[in-house]
Amino acid sequence: MTKKSTPAAFKADTVLTHTGRKPREFHGFVNPPVVHASTILFPDTATMETGGQPYVYGRRGTPTTEALENALTEIEGAAGTKLANSGLNAIALACLSCLKSGDHVLIADTSYGPTRHFADTVLPKYNIAVEYYDPALAGDVKTLFKTNTAAVFTEAPGSLTFEMQDIPAIAAAARSIGATVLMDNTWASPRYCKPLELGVDLSIQAGTKYVVGHSDVMLGAISASEKAWPALDALHGAMGVHVAPDDVYLALRGLRTLSVRLERHMKNTLAVIDWLKTREEVAAIRYPALETDP
Ligand SMILES: *Cc1c(COP(=O)(O)O)cnc(C)c1O
């Protein structure tokens, strides 16, 4: 280790280790059980009628899904988190939770390709106007605002050219007109970027990538601010989204090693970059951590 740990870095890694765990509720076992469930029994009708039991039906949540949701909620500093069947599913749900017919949405031109495909093929069917913006605009994104602009969708670093965006400036501009701010936070991961602290309302994670980390699960997550949470929670329930317990468990396991894996990622990337610099056929290297990166 060349970098000295700051108290803040120490705290984040400690949180990654312990978050979402409730060993005292499961006989002291460190990890939550993998609960396979559909029907849930109630001891009597009164308990069912008064909501006196935390779980009501498998689709609506289990101790396993709740453990991952709680973990991501704590890491993101959110009001709540919902899991999705893939990163793209999380993007679609987040968009649909804050957009309605007649709205206009601004999407960063550098967004992940399938995000654009969803925006171009699904949103227009519901009379939602899609417009792409230059990620370099920062706060000047406001020059594109219309009276019906309801949301701004950001992604930084962006796919696949790694543009960074001034998220606080974009978020402040969007909030000044009451628009919801979304961010695809997959590339930075919740370990290195906390979108909600920067003014974002819906922080999206393709858990498939760094959180799961072993190329064996498709999973997405959306962490919401107080403002965005009720609509997300309602839409997620209405759409019947459910992630299978074994996949949720693998994501929880992946979370525990996120920090050490990302450190190695960075080290390896810098080594590859050193090699790329020696290659004649490489015209430019785009990597936000480089001092030469715009
Ligand atoms: C992979 C990816 C997604 C989509 O995640 P899936 O789980 O593959 O649907 C979204 N955004 C970014 C930046 C990604 O890299």
The ligand as a Gaussian input file, in Angstrom:
#p B3LYP/6-31G(d) Opt

LIG

0 1
 C      -23.232000      -3.010000     -17.912000
 C      -23.723000      -1.635000     -17.656000
 C      -25.092000      -1.380000     -17.493000
 C      -26.147000      -2.445000     -17.636000
 O      -26.016000      -3.484000     -16.722000
 P      -26.599000      -4.948000     -17.087000
 O      -26.637000      -5.621000     -15.779000
 O      -25.662000      -5.552000     -18.083000
 O      -27.977000      -4.738000     -17.666000
 C      -25.489000      -0.091000     -17.255000
 N      -24.597000       0.915000     -17.185000
 C      -23.278000       0.720000     -17.333000
 C      -22.360000       1.875000     -17.222000
 C      -22.798000      -0.555000     -17.572000
 O      -21.470000      -0.743000     -17.725000

